[in-house]
Amino acid sequence: MSQSQVNKEKLMTDIKAVLADAEDLLKQATNATGERATELRENAMALLKQAKEKASDVQVVVVEKSKQAARATDDYVHDHPWQAVSIAAGVGLLLGLLINRK
């Protein structure tokens, strides 16, 4: 497993944990009153903000990986144009055959 995939999985695990904690705090806040309820809601909002930031981090990683894949594909097509055309035609033919099987 690559380091970036490990990092992505860790971020997703962190996000799930933060969201679960925020949900627990909000449930507690519904039963609490006064100053305690306000404190619990503020803590829950802070956790939700933290989850949003972590989700943003995941988005950055995914966007960067997508850009790298697009660059690699573009480079391959420019370096091997006829192979790329042949592959695209083959995939199109297979899809056409599969669609027409019905």
C-alpha positions in Angstrom: 0.0 0.0 0.0 1.4 3.4 -1.0 2.1 6.1 1.5 -0.5 8.4 0.0 -3.1 5.7 0.2 -2.2 5.2 3.9 -2.5 8.9 4.5 -5.9 9.0 2.7 -7.2 6.2 4.8 -5.9 7.7 8.0 -7.6 11.0 7.1 -10.9 9.3 6.4 -10.7 7.4 9.7 -9.9 10.7 11.5 -12.9 12.4 9.8 -15.2 9.5 10.8 -14.0 9.7 14.4 -14.4 13.5 14.6 -17.9 13.3 13.2 -18.9 10.5 15.6 -17.6 12.6 18.5 -19.5 15.7 17.3 -22.6 13.6 17.0 -22.2 12.4 20.6 -21.7 15.9 21.8 -24.8 17.1 20.0 -26.9 14.3 21.5 -25.7 15.3 24.9 -26.5 18.9 24.2 -30.1 18.1 23.5 -30.5 16.6 27.0 -28.4 19.4 28.7 -29.6 22.9 29.5 -28.1 26.3 30.1 -24.4 26.8 30.1 -23.6 23.0 29.7 -25.7 22.8 26.5 -24.0 25.8 25.1 -20.5 24.4 25.9 -21.4 21.0 24.3 -22.8 22.7 21.1 -19.6 24.8 20.8 -17.4 21.7 21.2 -19.5 19.9 18.6 -19.2 22.9 16.2 -15.4 22.9 16.7 -15.2 19.2 15.9 -17.3 19.7 12.8 -15.0 22.5 11.7 -12.0 20.1 12.2 -13.8 17.4 10.2 -14.4 19.9 7.4 -10.7 20.8 7.4 -9.7 17.2 7.2 -12.1 16.6 4.4 -10.5 19.5 2.5 -7.1 17.8 3.0 -8.5 14.6 1.4 -9.8 16.6 -1.5 -6.4 18.2 -2.1 -4.8 14.8 -2.2 -7.4 13.4 -4.6 -7.2 16.4 -6.9 -3.4 16.2 -7.0 -3.5 12.4 -7.8 -6.1 13.1 -10.6 -3.9 15.7 -12.1 -0.9 13.4 -12.0 -2.9 10.7 -13.8 -4.1 13.1 -16.4 -0.6 14.3 -17.1 0.7 10.7 -17.4 -2.1 9.9 -19.8 -1.5 13.0 -21.8 2.2 12.2 -22.0 1.5 8.6 -23.1 -0.9 9.7 -25.8 1.7 12.3 -27.1 4.5 9.7 -27.1 2.4 6.8 -28.6 -0.4 8.4 -30.6 -1.2 5.3 -32.8 -1.2 2.9 -29.8 -3.6 5.3 -28.0 -5.9 5.4 -31.1 -5.8 1.6 -31.4 -6.6 1.2 -27.7 -9.5 3.7 -27.9 -10.9 1.9 -31.0 -10.6 -1.5 -29.3 -12.4 -0.3 -26.2 -15.1 1.4 -28.3 -15.6 -1.8 -30.3 -15.9 -3.9 -27.1 -18.4 -1.5 -25.6 -20.4 -1.5 -28.8 -20.5 -5.3 -28.8 -21.6 -5.4 -25.2 -24.3 -2.8 -25.7 -25.7 -4.6 -28.8 -25.8 -8.0 -27.0 -29.2 -7.2 -25.5 
